[in-house]
Amino acid sequence: MTLNRRTFNKNALLFLMGSSLPPILQGCRTNNIPTAPPRNLLPTVTETVNQAIAKLSPDTELLIPTFLGNDYRRFYGRGIPQGLNLLDKFALGTGRTRVGTSWRTWSGAGWTGQPTLTRDQGKVYLTIGAYDHSLRKIDIATNEVLWRYQFDDVLKGSSSLYIDEKAPEENRIVILQGSRLGIQNSSASPGPLPSFRAISFRTGKELWKLDIRQTASYSRDNDSSALDLGNGILFNAGENGIGYFLNSATAAATLKSGILQPEILGEVQLYEAQDSRRQGGNLVTESSPARLGNHIFVASGSGHIYGINLETKKIVWDFFTGSDIDGSVAISKENKLFCAIERQYIPGKGGVFKLDPNQPEENAVQWFFPTGNRNFSGWEGGIVGSVSLNDEYNPNGDFPALFATSAIDGYLYIGSQTQITGQKVKGPWLEKDYETPVILFKTNIGGSISTPIFTEGNKLIAAGYNGVYLFELHFEESPGQQVNAVPNQRGEFYEVNVKQSGHFLPGISFEATPIVWDGIVRICARDGWMYSLG
C-alpha cells in the first residue's frame, strides 16, 4: 500500500477514535454488534477527534514529483485523454541565454520541460521552469501564479519535489531545480556557479544553492532531475560530470564560498580520463538518474551508463557505448534498463539498448534497436529523448509490454519490450552483432527530442517539431503465428494496431515532454506557451 498523507490522516483518526475509548468499551460486543459509548462520553470523543484534526498536517501528495514521474522514470500521469482540442494556454514568456559567444532568445520551454504536479491543502499545483529564467507554482484550476522565482539563466530540466520531514511546515515540500550556468558567467568563471537550487514549494523562497564546480567538462549547467533516495539523501547529476549525494535536510545547509550550500555526503565522477581524450570537454551529464533497489543508474554524455551502489556511493557497473547520451534510463517491471543513445562519436547508429544490470557489462545487452542516421538541427541521428514504457498502464500484464521512442530520423517507434525478431543488427561501433526487438508500429512525425508517453486507456502522446500527436492502441488476441503478434506476461499473444486520432498545431516546435492528469494533456512549446489539451 502506498502511504501518502491522506492515508496517514485516515488511519491516524481511526487510531485516535479507538484510543479515546476506555479499554473495556473498545472490546465490548454483544452478538457481534459494537456497544455504543455512554452518552456522556461522546463530547469527549468529539473533542479529541477535533483536536487531532487540527494538529494533523494538510493533505499532501506528490502526484508527478520528478521527470518521467517516479524513480523508474516510467510514470506519466493519470486519466484518458479524449482528444487534442485546445482547452487553455499559459504564457511562459521569453528569455536570453548565451550559446558559446552568441546571444540567443528562447521562448516557452524546451527539452526536457516536463511539469510536475503536487496536491497540497486541497488543491493541485503545477511547477514548471521556463526559458524566461523563471520557476513558477501555478494553480492548475485557475492558472493563478502563486509565486515566481527567478534564476540567473534559462531553465531546461524538470523539477523534482520531496518532503523534508525535519523542516518547518512552510518549508516541508522542497523543489529541486537546475538551470543553465548564468548569463553573466562562463564555465571558467571563478567562484561558485549555483545552477542547482532548492526552493520552498509553499513560499517560493530559496533554501540553498549548489555550486556546480569546474571540472574537465565544458559545462556547469544542471539539466538533470534529482532523486530523493530516502534516509535523508538526495542524488543529483550536474553537467560538470559529477554525481552529488546531498543531505536532504535543508537545515544542514551551511555558508560556503559566500552562499548557503547543502551538505555534500559524497561524489562520483561520471567520466574517465580517456573520455576526455576522445570527446574533449563534452563530458556532460544531462540525463536524470533512475533507481533500482540499492543502485542508481545514470547515463552520461561521456559515453557510459553507470550503476552506482547506494551503500558505498561508488560506481560498480559501467556499460560503455562511446556515444553521447542525453536520454534518461527507464527501468521496466522486469528490472531491465532501456537506454536511448544519440549518434555522436560512433561510426554506426544510435538507438535503444535493453540491458540486464544483473549481468556483467560484456553480457548485459539483451537487444539493440538502431534508428536511422540523419543530419537534423546539429544532430546526426539516434535518440535525444528517453524511452517510454507502458508498464504503469498495464499493471496486471494483460497486454504485451511495450516501449516507445521518438528519434532524430523523424519516426515514432512502438515495439515489444520482450519479443525479438531472430535477426541480428550491428552495434554502435559496428563490431558486435545484437538481437533486435519486434517493431509493431512506425510512423513519421518529424524530428523529435521529446519523450512520448503512454497513458491510461491504451493511448500514447508524442510531440516533436511538427506538433503533438495522439495515438490509440488496440490489442487483438492472436494465435501467435502472425508476424507482429507479441505475448503478454502469461504467454497469450496479441496483435497491436495503432491509429492516429489527433494532431495539434502542426508546424509548431515541441521539445518538451508532456504529462496527463485527469485526462488533460499539458505540454510546453517553443512558441512561448504551455498548452492544456483534451
BAGUVEX-400528 format. One record per residue (C-alpha): x, y, z; residue in one letter. Coordinates in steps of 0.05 Angstrom, whole numbers, padded with zeros to 5 digits, always signed. Example, Ala and Ser with C-alpha at 12.3 -4.5 7.8 and 13.67 -1.06 7.14 Angstrom:
residues 2
+00246-00090+00156A;+00273-00021+00143S;
//
This chain:
residues 534
+00000+00000+00000M;+00026+00069-00017T;+00029+00111+00047L;+00010+00182+00027N;-00011+00238+00073R;-00085+00224+00062R;-00078+00150+00082T;-00038+00171+00143F;-00091+00221+00165N;-00147+00170+00157K;-00111+00116+00196N;-00089+00165+00249A;-00161+00187+00261L;-00184+00115+00267L;-00130+00102+00318F;-00146+00165+00357L;-00220+00148+00359M;-00205+00079+00384G;-00154+00102+00435S;-00203+00154+00462S;-00249+00099+00489L;-00236+00062+00554P;-00207-00007+00542P;-00269-00042+00568I;-00311-00006+00516L;-00262-00020+00459Q;-00270-00094+00469G;-00343-00098+00490C;-00391-00131+00439R;-00459-00164+00445T;-00479-00212+00389N;-00424-00182+00346N;-00456-00113+00349I;-00409-00059+00376P;-00434-00028+00440T;-00444+00048+00435A;-00406+00091+00485P;-00445+00123+00541P;-00478+00188+00521R;-00435+00229+00569N;-00372+00203+00534L;-00390+00227+00465L;-00369+00301+00475P;-00301+00277+00499T;-00291+00234+00437V;-00314+00290+00391T;-00268+00340+00425E;-00209+00292+00420T;-00221+00279+00346V;-00228+00354+00330N;-00164+00369+00366Q;-00129+00313+00327A;-00155+00341+00261I;-00129+00410+00279A;-00060+00382+00293K;-00054+00338+00230L;-00015+00366+00171S;-00054+00385+00108P;-00066+00332+00056D;-00003+00329+00012T;+00011+00282-00046E;+00069+00287-00094L;+00030+00266-00156L;+00083+00273-00210I;+00144+00295-00169P;+00200+00288-00220T;+00218+00279-00293F;+00181+00217-00321L;+00143+00211-00256G;+00179+00163-00210N;+00245+00130-00191D;+00240+00083-00251Y;+00226+00141-00299R;+00163+00108-00327R;+00102+00144-00298F;+00069+00199-00339Y;+00004+00216-00304G;-00068+00192-00299R;-00132+00196-00339G;-00153+00181-00411I;-00145+00239-00460P;-00204+00243-00506Q;-00171+00288-00558G;-00122+00344-00570L;-00171+00402-00571N;-00144+00467-00541L;-00174+00477-00471L;-00128+00531-00445D;-00059+00560-00452K;-00010+00595-00406F;+00043+00646-00426A;+00114+00624-00406L;+00150+00683-00436G;+00218+00693-00467T;+00290+00698-00442G;+00361+00708-00466R;+00418+00659-00459T;+00488+00653-00485R;+00509+00595-00530V;+00584+00598-00539G;+00599+00671-00556T;+00530+00684-00585S;+00467+00710-00551W;+00402+00673-00564R;+00330+00690-00548T;+00288+00629-00529W;+00214+00626-00516S;+00170+00578-00477G;+00204+00515-00452A;+00243+00461-00486G;+00278+00395-00470W;+00262+00366-00420T;+00209+00417-00398G;+00161+00368-00365Q;+00117+00399-00310P;+00110+00368-00240T;+00044+00362-00202L;+00031+00366-00127T;-00033+00364-00086R;-00028+00407-00024D;-00082+00434+00023Q;-00138+00411-00023G;-00112+00440-00088K;-00068+00414-00145V;-00009+00456-00165Y;+00037+00452-00225L;+00110+00474-00223T;+00147+00490-00287I;+00214+00522-00304G;+00218+00561-00369A;+00264+00599-00416Y;+00245+00666-00384D;+00292+00645-00326H;+00231+00633-00281S;+00206+00575-00238L;+00131+00581-00225R;+00080+00550-00180K;+00012+00550-00215I;-00058+00531-00190D;-00080+00486-00248I;-00154+00500-00236A;-00147+00575-00246T;-00077+00586-00278N;-00062+00633-00220E;+00012+00641-00207V;+00024+00633-00132L;+00097+00654-00136W;+00153+00662-00186R;+00227+00650-00170Y;+00280+00680-00216Q;+00343+00642-00236F;+00405+00670-00270D;+00392+00636-00337D;+00342+00594-00375V;+00313+00530-00344L;+00313+00467-00386K;+00307+00408-00338G;+00245+00388-00299S;+00237+00399-00224S;+00239+00345-00171S;+00200+00351-00106L;+00208+00316-00039Y;+00185+00321+00033I;+00236+00347+00084D;+00206+00317+00148E;+00254+00357+00192K;+00236+00425+00163A;+00184+00475+00189P;+00115+00464+00160E;+00122+00521+00109E;+00186+00490+00080N;+00169+00416+00085R;+00157+00409+00010I;+00221+00424-00027V;+00231+00436-00101I;+00299+00418-00132L;+00311+00455-00198Q;+00371+00464-00244G;+00386+00518-00295S;+00440+00539-00344R;+00501+00569-00312L;+00480+00643-00313G;+00481+00693-00369I;+00537+00732-00336Q;+00582+00670-00328N;+00626+00623-00369S;+00648+00554-00349S;+00715+00584-00329A;+00685+00637-00284S;+00717+00639-00215P;+00675+00630-00154G;+00610+00590-00146P;+00561+00579-00203L;+00497+00559-00167P;+00459+00527-00224S;+00424+00477-00178F;+00378+00503-00123R;+00327+00483-00070A;+00263+00525-00067I;+00206+00522-00016S;+00144+00497-00052F;+00097+00534-00006R;+00132+00601-00003T;+00175+00604-00065G;+00235+00625-00023K;+00305+00600-00036E;+00331+00547+00014L;+00401+00535-00014W;+00444+00537-00076K;+00495+00486-00100L;+00558+00507-00136D;+00567+00463-00198I;+00642+00466-00195R;+00690+00468-00254Q;+00716+00401-00280T;+00743+00373-00346A;+00672+00381-00373S;+00658+00444-00412Y;+00590+00455-00378S;+00569+00477-00309R;+00494+00475-00324D;+00444+00429-00290N;+00390+00396-00333D;+00382+00332-00293S;+00323+00319-00247S;+00347+00297-00179A;+00322+00236-00139L;+00301+00233-00066D;+00333+00168-00042L;+00302+00169+00027G;+00341+00163+00092N;+00359+00236+00086G;+00396+00231+00020I;+00387+00263-00048L;+00424+00248-00113F;+00436+00299-00168N;+00478+00296-00231A;+00510+00361-00255G;+00531+00376-00325E;+00602+00381-00298N;+00601+00305-00297G;+00595+00298-00222I;+00541+00259-00186G;+00527+00290-00118Y;+00499+00255-00056F;+00467+00311-00015L;+00437+00316+00054N;+00362+00325+00043S;+00353+00365+00108A;+00353+00437+00086T;+00373+00457+00157A;+00440+00423+00145A;+00460+00474+00093A;+00519+00518+00112T;+00552+00581+00085L;+00607+00563+00035K;+00640+00607-00017S;+00592+00663+00002G;+00527+00624-00010I;+00485+00576+00032L;+00501+00507+00004Q;+00475+00436+00020P;+00517+00386+00056E;+00553+00341+00006I;+00554+00269+00031L;+00593+00240-00027G;+00611+00250-00101E;+00622+00204-00161V;+00657+00224-00226Q;+00615+00206-00287L;+00672+00204-00338Y;+00740+00174-00348E;+00806+00205-00369A;+00803+00170-00437Q;+00734+00201-00450D;+00765+00270-00447S;+00817+00249-00498R;+00763+00223-00544R;+00709+00276-00534Q;+00745+00337-00508G;+00703+00374-00458G;+00637+00342-00479N;+00631+00301-00415L;+00563+00329-00398V;+00512+00290-00357T;+00443+00316-00377E;+00401+00254-00362S;+00363+00241-00298S;+00383+00183-00252P;+00337+00123-00242A;+00336+00076-00183R;+00332+00000-00179L;+00336-00027-00108G;+00403-00009-00078N;+00431+00020-00143H;+00425+00084-00184I;+00433+00080-00259F;+00452+00143-00296V;+00470+00154-00369A;+00529+00201-00380S;+00546+00241-00442G;+00616+00215-00434S;+00591+00150-00466G;+00576+00108-00404H;+00515+00080-00368I;+00537+00076-00296Y;+00510+00034-00239G;+00524+00065-00171I;+00518+00027-00105N;+00479+00068-00054L;+00515+00039+00006E;+00586+00051-00018T;+00568+00111-00062K;+00615+00082-00115K;+00608+00061-00188I;+00602-00015-00191V;+00576-00025-00262W;+00598+00011-00326D;+00567-00003-00394F;+00606+00034-00447F;+00571+00059-00510T;+00622+00112-00533G;+00565+00157-00556S;+00535+00219-00528D;+00474+00203-00484I;+00420+00253-00466D;+00361+00207-00451G;+00347+00181-00381S;+00350+00107-00365V;+00280+00077-00358A;+00273+00014-00316I;+00220-00038-00332S;+00180-00081-00285K;+00225-00139-00303E;+00283-00097-00278N;+00315-00084-00346K;+00346-00018-00368L;+00321+00017-00431F;+00374+00066-00454C;+00369+00115-00512A;+00434+00136-00545I;+00450+00192-00593E;+00493+00183-00654R;+00556+00222-00638Q;+00629+00197-00635Y;+00608+00129-00663I;+00613+00100-00734P;+00547+00062-00731G;+00477+00082-00709K;+00445+00108-00646G;+00382+00077-00619G;+00358+00037-00558V;+00394-00014-00515F;+00357-00062-00470K;+00406-00082-00415L;+00406-00131-00358D;+00442-00098-00300P;+00449-00164-00264N;+00497-00188-00317Q;+00569-00167-00327P;+00573-00109-00375E;+00600-00151-00432E;+00539-00197-00428N;+00487-00144-00409A;+00456-00130-00478V;+00390-00165-00490Q;+00376-00127-00554W;+00395-00065-00593F;+00347-00025-00636F;+00382+00022-00686P;+00348+00084-00713T;+00364+00119-00778G;+00422+00167-00787N;+00400+00237-00805R;+00431+00306-00801N;+00379+00348-00766F;+00390+00413-00728S;+00461+00394-00709G;+00445+00322-00691W;+00468+00263-00734E;+00416+00211-00713G;+00398+00167-00654G;+00353+00189-00597I;+00358+00251-00554V;+00295+00238-00513G;+00283+00178-00468S;+00247+00112-00478V;+00175+00107-00454S;+00148+00042-00424L;+00074+00021-00415N;+00087-00017-00350D;+00049+00031-00304E;-00012+00027-00351Y;-00011-00048-00357N;-00010-00067-00283P;-00033-00139-00289N;+00006-00155-00352G;-00058-00167-00391D;-00028-00135-00453F;+00042-00140-00483P;+00098-00100-00451A;+00115-00044-00500L;+00166+00012-00508F;+00161+00075-00550A;+00211+00127-00571T;+00217+00186-00619S;+00281+00193-00659A;+00321+00245-00696I;+00306+00207-00761D;+00234+00233-00756G;+00199+00169-00735Y;+00159+00148-00675L;+00172+00075-00659Y;+00130+00028-00616I;+00160-00041-00602G;+00158-00102-00558S;+00200-00100-00495Q;+00209-00175-00496T;+00200-00204-00567Q;+00259-00206-00614I;+00259-00217-00689T;+00313-00271-00693G;+00354-00227-00738Q;+00419-00192-00716K;+00439-00119-00723V;+00506-00084-00717K;+00520-00046-00653G;+00541+00028-00650P;+00615+00010-00662W;+00599-00039-00718L;+00639-00092-00680E;+00585-00134-00646K;+00520-00164-00671D;+00459-00160-00626Y;+00388-00186-00625E;+00336-00134-00644T;+00264-00125-00620P;+00199-00132-00659V;+00175-00063-00680I;+00100-00061-00681L;+00088+00010-00707F;+00129+00063-00742K;+00104+00130-00768T;+00136+00195-00789N;+00120+00251-00741I;+00181+00294-00759G;+00245+00301-00719G;+00236+00299-00644S;+00276+00303-00580I;+00213+00297-00536S;+00197+00232-00499T;+00129+00201-00520P;+00085+00179-00463I;+00036+00122-00453F;-00030+00138-00417T;-00089+00101-00388E;-00138+00076-00439G;-00082+00048-00482N;-00065+00115-00513K;+00001+00148-00529L;+00021+00221-00539I;+00082+00241-00580A;+00108+00310-00595A;+00163+00340-00638G;+00180+00394-00687Y;+00114+00383-00723N;+00064+00389-00666G;+00032+00340-00618V;+00002+00273-00638Y;-00048+00227-00603L;-00049+00152-00619F;-00097+00096-00597E;-00071+00026-00586L;-00118-00033-00598H;-00100-00103-00576F;-00130-00163-00612E;-00119-00235-00590E;-00078-00276-00638S;-00059-00350-00643P;+00013-00328-00645G;+00032-00346-00716Q;+00024-00274-00741Q;+00088-00236-00756V;+00072-00179-00709N;+00038-00219-00654A;+00073-00209-00586V;+00059-00241-00518P;+00035-00214-00452N;+00066-00239-00387Q;+00022-00302-00388R;+00045-00321-00458G;-00021-00300-00492E;-00007-00268-00559F;-00037-00203-00585Y;-00032-00163-00648E;-00024-00089-00635V;-00059-00040-00681N;-00044+00034-00675V;-00087+00090-00701K;-00073+00165-00701Q;-00132+00202-00672S;-00107+00273-00663G;-00055+00324-00685H;-00047+00392-00652F;-00010+00453-00680L;+00028+00422-00738P;+00090+00462-00754G;+00100+00487-00682I;+00161+00461-00645S;+00151+00419-00583F;+00215+00395-00550E;+00186+00384-00480A;+00155+00320-00453T;+00080+00322-00437P;+00042+00299-00375I;-00030+00276-00368V;-00074+00289-00307W;-00149+00277-00303D;-00146+00263-00378G;-00118+00332-00394I;-00052+00336-00432V;-00004+00391-00412R;+00056+00407-00454I;+00103+00466-00465C;+00123+00492-00534A;+00179+00535-00562R;+00128+00588-00584D;+00124+00615-00513G;+00063+00577-00487W;+00043+00518-00445M;-00019+00484-00473Y;-00075+00445-00440S;-00108+00395-00488L;-00166+00347-00483G;
//
